[in-house]
Amino acid sequence: MEEKKIARRDLGTDGSFGGGKQRTKANKRPVIFVHGLTGLASDVNGIRRLFREKGGYKDGELYATTNGGGLKTVLRDSMKCDHVKK
């Protein structure tokens, strides 16, 4: 149940990245990216690419999920503890 909330498949490929069914061992400390209230997980793709190219991170060590609804809910949403707890 929690995996469905975190994966944010309702937002397509913009909703989240990282984790999944990968069975490879993490060699580096995993990084969790957090975007602003009106953003999406995909907003940090440029930074994610730098971590992979310059820092040697694997996709399974880099994570982000969309909290809230991105731009479509900016006028009727606010940061809530529930967003972060997901």
C-alpha distances in whole Angstrom, upper triangle without the diagonal:
4,5,5,7,9,10,12,13,14,17,18,19,20,16,16,17,17,15,14,15,19,21,23,24,24,28,27,26,22,23,20,22,21,23,25,23,25,23,21,20,22,25,25,26,30,29,26,29,32,30,29,33,35,33,32,28,26,23,20,22,21,18,18,15,16,16,17,19,21,25,24,23,26,28,26,23,24,22,20,18,15,15,16,14,11
4,5,5,6,9,10,12,14,16,17,18,18,15,13,15,15,13,13,15,18,19,22,22,22,25,25,22,19,19,17,18,18,20,22,21,22,21,18,17,20,22,22,23,27,26,23,27,29,27,27,30,32,30,29,25,23,20,18,19,18,15,14,12,14,13,15,17,19,23,23,22,24,26,24,21,21,19,17,15,12,12,12,10,7
4,5,5,6,9,10,13,14,15,15,16,13,11,12,12,10,9,11,14,16,19,20,19,23,23,21,17,18,15,17,17,19,21,21,22,20,17,15,18,21,20,21,24,24,21,24,26,24,24,28,29,27,26,23,20,17,15,17,16,13,13,11,13,14,16,17,19,23,23,22,24,27,25,22,23,21,19,18,15,14,14,12,9
4,6,5,7,7,9,12,12,14,15,11,11,13,13,12,11,13,17,19,22,23,22,26,25,24,20,20,17,18,18,19,21,20,21,19,16,15,17,20,21,21,25,25,22,25,27,26,26,29,31,29,28,25,22,19,17,19,18,15,14,11,12,13,14,15,17,21,20,20,22,25,23,21,21,20,19,18,15,14,15,14,10
4,6,6,8,9,11,13,14,14,10,10,13,14,13,13,16,19,21,23,24,23,27,25,23,20,19,16,16,16,17,18,17,18,17,14,13,16,19,19,20,24,23,21,24,27,25,26,29,31,29,29,25,23,20,18,19,18,14,12,9,10,10,11,12,15,18,18,17,19,22,20,17,18,16,15,14,11,10,11,10,7
4,6,9,11,11,12,13,12,9,7,9,10,10,11,14,16,19,20,21,20,23,22,20,16,15,12,13,13,14,16,16,17,15,12,11,14,16,16,17,21,20,18,21,23,21,22,25,27,25,25,21,19,16,15,16,14,10,9,6,8,9,11,13,14,18,18,18,19,23,21,18,18,16,15,14,12,10,10,10,6
4,6,8,9,9,10,10,7,6,7,9,9,9,12,14,18,19,20,20,23,22,21,17,16,14,14,14,15,18,17,18,15,12,10,12,15,16,16,20,19,17,20,22,21,21,24,26,25,24,20,18,15,14,15,14,10,9,7,8,11,13,13,14,18,18,18,20,24,22,20,20,19,18,18,15,13,14,14,10
4,5,6,7,9,8,5,6,9,12,13,12,16,18,21,23,24,23,26,25,23,20,18,15,15,14,14,16,15,15,13,10,9,12,14,15,16,20,20,18,21,23,22,23,26,28,27,26,23,21,17,17,18,16,13,10,7,7,9,10,10,11,15,15,15,17,20,19,17,18,17,17,17,14,12,13,14,11
4,5,5,7,9,6,8,10,13,14,12,15,18,21,23,25,24,27,26,25,22,21,18,18,17,17,19,18,17,15,12,11,13,16,17,17,21,21,19,21,24,24,23,26,29,28,27,24,21,18,18,20,17,15,13,10,10,12,13,12,13,16,16,17,19,22,21,20,21,20,20,21,18,16,17,18,14
4,6,9,9,7,10,13,16,17,16,19,21,25,27,28,27,31,30,28,25,23,20,19,18,18,19,17,16,15,12,13,14,16,18,18,22,23,21,23,27,26,26,29,31,30,30,27,25,21,21,23,20,17,15,12,10,12,12,10,12,14,13,14,17,20,19,17,19,19,19,21,18,15,18,18,15
4,7,6,5,8,11,15,17,16,20,21,25,26,28,27,29,28,27,23,21,19,17,16,15,16,15,13,12,9,10,10,13,15,15,19,20,19,20,24,24,23,26,28,28,28,25,23,19,20,21,19,16,13,10,9,11,11,8,9,11,11,13,15,18,18,17,18,18,19,21,18,15,17,19,16
4,5,6,8,10,14,16,15,18,19,23,24,26,25,28,27,27,23,21,19,18,18,17,19,18,16,14,11,11,10,13,15,14,18,20,18,19,23,23,22,24,27,27,26,23,21,17,19,20,18,15,13,11,11,14,14,12,12,15,14,16,19,22,22,20,22,22,22,24,21,18,20,21,18
4,6,7,8,11,14,13,16,17,21,22,24,23,25,24,24,20,19,17,16,16,15,18,18,17,14,10,9,8,11,13,11,15,16,14,15,19,19,18,21,23,23,23,20,18,14,16,18,15,13,11,11,11,14,16,14,13,15,16,18,20,23,23,22,23,22,23,24,22,19,20,21,18
4,6,8,12,15,15,19,19,23,24,25,23,26,24,24,20,18,15,13,13,12,14,15,13,10,6,6,5,8,10,9,13,14,13,15,18,18,18,21,23,23,23,20,19,15,17,18,15,12,10,9,8,12,13,11,10,12,13,15,16,20,20,19,20,19,21,22,20,16,18,20,17
4,7,11,13,14,17,18,22,23,24,22,25,24,22,19,17,14,13,12,11,13,13,12,10,6,5,7,10,11,11,15,16,14,17,20,19,19,22,24,24,24,20,19,15,16,17,14,11,8,6,5,9,10,9,9,12,13,14,16,19,19,17,18,17,18,19,17,13,15,16,13
4,7,10,11,14,15,19,19,20,19,21,20,19,15,13,11,10,11,11,14,15,14,11,8,5,7,10,10,10,14,14,12,15,17,16,17,20,22,21,20,17,15,12,12,13,10,7,5,4,6,10,12,12,12,15,17,17,18,22,22,19,19,18,18,19,17,13,14,15,12
4,7,8,12,12,16,16,17,15,18,17,16,13,11,10,10,12,13,16,17,17,14,11,7,8,11,10,9,13,13,10,12,15,14,13,17,19,18,17,14,12,8,9,10,8,6,5,7,9,13,16,16,15,19,20,21,22,26,25,23,23,21,21,21,19,16,16,17,14
4,6,10,9,12,12,13,12,15,14,13,10,10,9,10,13,15,18,20,20,17,14,10,11,14,12,11,15,14,10,13,15,13,12,16,18,16,15,11,9,6,5,7,5,4,7,9,12,15,18,19,19,22,24,24,25,29,28,25,25,22,23,22,20,18,17,17,15
4,7,7,10,10,11,11,14,14,13,10,11,11,13,15,18,21,22,23,20,17,13,15,18,16,15,18,17,14,16,18,16,15,19,20,18,17,13,10,8,5,7,8,7,9,11,14,17,20,21,21,25,26,26,27,31,30,27,27,24,24,22,20,18,17,17,14
4,6,9,11,13,13,17,17,17,14,15,14,16,18,20,23,24,25,22,18,15,16,20,18,17,21,20,17,18,21,19,17,21,23,21,19,16,13,10,8,11,11,10,12,12,16,18,21,22,22,26,26,27,28,32,31,28,28,26,25,24,22,20,19,19,16
4,6,9,12,13,17,18,18,15,17,17,19,22,24,27,28,28,26,22,19,20,23,22,20,24,23,19,21,23,21,19,23,25,23,20,17,14,12,9,13,14,13,16,16,19,22,25,25,26,29,30,30,32,36,34,32,32,29,29,27,25,23,22,22,19
4,6,9,10,13,15,16,14,16,17,19,22,24,27,29,29,26,23,19,20,23,21,19,22,21,18,19,21,18,16,20,22,20,17,14,11,9,7,10,12,13,16,17,21,23,26,27,27,30,31,32,33,37,36,33,33,31,30,29,27,25,24,23,21
4,7,9,12,15,16,14,17,19,21,24,27,30,32,33,29,26,23,23,26,24,23,25,24,20,21,23,20,18,21,23,21,18,15,12,12,9,12,14,15,19,20,24,26,29,30,30,34,35,35,37,40,39,36,36,33,33,31,29,27,26,25,23
4,6,9,12,13,13,16,18,20,24,26,30,32,33,29,26,22,23,26,23,21,23,22,18,19,21,18,16,18,20,18,15,12,9,10,8,10,13,15,18,21,24,27,30,31,31,34,36,36,37,41,40,37,36,34,33,31,30,28,26,26,24
4,6,9,11,11,14,17,20,23,26,30,32,33,30,27,23,24,26,23,22,24,22,19,20,21,17,16,19,20,17,14,12,10,11,8,9,13,15,19,21,25,27,30,32,32,35,37,37,38,41,41,37,36,33,33,31,30,28,26,25,24
4,6,7,7,11,14,17,20,23,27,29,30,27,25,21,22,24,20,20,21,19,16,17,18,14,13,16,17,13,11,9,8,10,7,6,10,12,16,19,23,25,28,30,29,33,35,35,35,39,38,35,34,31,30,28,28,26,23,23,22
4,7,9,12,15,18,21,25,28,31,32,29,27,23,24,25,22,21,21,19,16,17,17,13,13,15,15,12,10,8,9,11,10,8,12,15,18,22,25,27,31,32,32,35,37,37,37,41,41,37,36,33,33,31,30,28,26,26,25
4,6,9,12,15,18,22,25,28,29,26,24,21,22,23,19,19,19,16,14,16,15,11,11,14,13,10,9,7,9,11,10,7,10,13,16,20,23,25,29,30,29,32,35,35,35,38,38,35,33,30,30,28,28,26,23,24,23
4,7,10,13,16,19,23,25,27,24,23,19,21,22,18,18,19,16,14,16,16,12,13,16,15,12,12,9,11,12,11,7,9,11,15,18,21,22,26,28,28,31,33,33,32,36,36,32,30,27,27,25,25,23,20,21,21
4,7,10,13,17,20,22,24,21,19,16,17,18,15,16,17,14,12,15,15,11,12,15,15,12,12,9,9,10,8,4,6,8,11,14,17,19,23,25,24,27,30,29,29,33,32,29,27,24,24,22,22,20,17,18,17
4,6,10,13,17,19,21,18,16,13,15,15,12,13,14,11,9,13,12,9,11,15,14,11,12,9,10,10,10,6,5,6,9,12,15,17,20,22,21,24,27,26,26,30,30,26,24,21,22,20,21,18,15,17,16
4,7,10,13,16,18,15,13,10,13,13,11,12,14,11,10,14,14,12,14,17,17,15,16,12,13,11,11,8,6,5,6,9,12,13,17,19,18,21,23,23,23,26,26,22,21,18,18,17,17,14,12,13,13
4,7,10,13,14,12,11,8,10,10,7,10,11,9,8,12,13,11,13,16,17,15,16,13,14,12,13,11,8,6,5,8,10,11,15,17,15,18,21,20,20,23,24,20,19,16,17,17,17,14,12,14,14
4,7,9,11,9,9,8,11,10,8,12,13,11,11,15,16,15,17,20,20,18,20,17,18,16,16,14,11,9,6,8,8,9,12,14,13,15,18,17,17,20,20,17,15,12,14,14,14,11,9,13,13
4,7,8,6,7,7,9,7,7,11,12,11,12,15,16,16,18,21,21,20,22,19,20,18,19,17,14,11,8,9,8,8,11,12,10,12,15,15,14,17,18,15,14,11,14,15,15,12,11,15,14
4,6,5,8,10,12,9,10,14,15,14,16,19,19,19,22,24,24,24,26,23,24,21,22,21,17,15,12,11,9,9,10,11,9,10,14,13,11,14,15,12,11,9,12,14,15,12,12,16,16
4,6,8,11,13,11,13,16,18,18,19,22,23,23,25,27,28,27,29,26,26,24,24,23,20,17,13,12,9,7,7,9,7,8,11,9,8,11,11,8,7,6,10,12,13,10,11,15,15
4,7,10,12,10,13,16,17,18,19,21,23,23,25,27,28,28,29,27,27,24,25,24,21,18,14,13,9,9,8,7,5,5,8,8,6,9,11,9,9,10,13,16,16,12,14,18,17
4,7,8,6,9,12,14,14,15,18,19,20,21,23,24,24,26,23,23,20,22,21,17,15,11,10,7,8,9,8,5,7,10,10,9,13,14,12,12,12,15,17,16,13,14,17,16
4,5,5,8,10,13,13,13,16,18,18,19,22,23,23,24,21,21,17,19,19,15,12,9,7,5,8,9,8,6,8,11,12,12,16,16,14,14,14,16,17,16,13,14,17,15
4,5,6,8,11,11,10,13,15,15,16,19,20,20,20,17,17,14,15,15,11,9,5,5,5,8,11,11,9,12,14,15,15,19,19,17,17,15,17,18,17,13,13,16,14
4,5,5,9,10,9,11,14,14,15,17,19,19,20,17,16,13,16,16,12,11,8,9,8,12,14,13,11,13,15,17,17,21,21,19,20,18,20,21,20,17,17,20,17
4,6,8,9,10,11,13,14,16,17,19,19,20,18,18,16,18,17,14,12,10,10,10,12,14,13,10,12,15,16,15,19,21,18,18,17,20,21,21,17,17,20,19
4,5,5,6,9,10,11,12,14,15,15,17,15,15,13,15,14,11,10,8,10,11,13,16,16,13,15,18,19,18,22,23,21,20,18,21,21,21,18,17,20,19
4,5,5,6,9,10,10,12,14,14,15,13,13,11,14,14,10,10,10,12,13,16,18,18,15,17,20,21,21,25,26,24,23,22,24,24,24,20,20,22,21
4,5,5,6,9,10,11,12,13,15,14,15,13,16,16,12,13,13,15,16,19,21,21,18,19,22,24,23,26,28,26,25,24,26,27,27,23,22,25,24
4,5,5,6,9,10,10,11,13,12,13,12,15,13,10,12,11,14,16,18,21,21,19,20,23,24,23,27,28,26,25,23,25,25,25,22,20,23,22
4,5,5,6,9,10,10,11,9,10,9,11,10,7,9,10,13,15,18,21,21,19,21,24,25,24,28,29,26,26,23,25,25,25,21,20,22,21
4,5,5,6,8,9,10,9,10,9,13,12,10,12,13,16,18,21,24,24,21,23,26,27,27,31,32,29,29,27,29,29,28,25,24,26,24
4,5,5,5,7,9,9,11,12,15,13,11,14,15,18,20,23,26,26,23,25,28,29,28,32,33,31,30,28,29,29,30,26,25,27,26
4,6,6,5,6,6,8,9,12,10,8,11,13,17,19,22,25,26,24,26,29,30,29,33,33,31,29,27,28,28,28,25,23,25,24
4,6,6,5,5,6,8,11,9,9,12,14,18,20,23,27,27,25,27,30,31,31,34,35,33,32,29,31,30,30,27,25,27,25
4,6,6,8,9,11,14,13,12,16,18,21,23,26,29,29,27,29,32,33,33,36,38,35,34,32,34,33,33,30,28,30,29
4,6,8,11,13,16,14,14,17,19,22,25,27,30,31,29,30,33,35,34,37,38,36,34,32,34,33,34,30,28,30,30
4,6,9,12,14,11,11,15,17,21,24,26,29,30,28,30,33,34,33,37,38,35,33,31,32,31,32,29,26,28,27
4,7,10,12,10,11,15,18,21,24,27,30,31,29,32,34,35,35,39,39,36,35,32,33,32,32,29,27,29,28
4,7,8,6,7,11,14,18,21,24,27,28,26,29,32,32,32,36,36,33,32,29,30,29,29,26,24,25,24
4,5,5,7,10,14,17,20,23,26,27,26,29,31,32,32,36,36,33,32,30,30,29,28,26,24,25,23
4,5,5,8,11,14,17,20,23,24,23,26,28,29,29,33,33,30,30,27,28,27,26,23,21,22,20
4,6,7,11,14,17,20,23,24,24,27,29,29,30,34,33,30,30,27,27,26,24,22,20,21,19
4,7,10,14,17,19,23,24,24,27,29,29,29,33,33,30,29,26,26,24,24,21,19,20,18
4,7,11,14,16,20,21,20,23,25,26,26,30,30,26,25,23,23,22,22,19,17,18,17
4,7,11,13,16,18,17,21,22,23,23,27,26,23,22,19,20,19,18,15,14,15,13
4,7,9,13,14,13,17,19,19,19,23,23,19,19,16,17,17,16,12,11,13,11
4,6,10,11,11,15,16,16,17,20,20,17,16,14,15,15,13,10,10,11,9
4,6,7,7,11,12,12,13,17,16,13,13,12,13,14,12,9,10,12,10
4,7,7,11,12,11,11,15,14,10,10,8,9,10,9,5,7,10,8
4,6,9,9,7,9,11,10,7,8,8,9,11,9,6,10,12,10
4,6,6,5,8,11,10,8,10,11,12,15,13,10,13,15,13
4,6,6,7,10,11,9,11,11,14,16,15,12,14,17,15
4,5,5,8,10,10,12,13,16,19,18,15,18,20,19
4,6,8,9,9,12,14,16,20,18,16,19,21,19
4,6,5,6,9,11,13,17,15,13,16,19,18
4,6,6,8,10,13,16,16,14,17,20,19
4,6,8,12,14,18,18,16,19,22,21
4,7,11,12,16,16,14,18,20,19
4,7,9,12,12,11,14,16,16
4,6,10,11,10,12,14,15
4,7,8,7,8,11,13
4,5,5,7,9,11
4,5,5,6,9
4,5,5,6
4,6,6
4,5
4
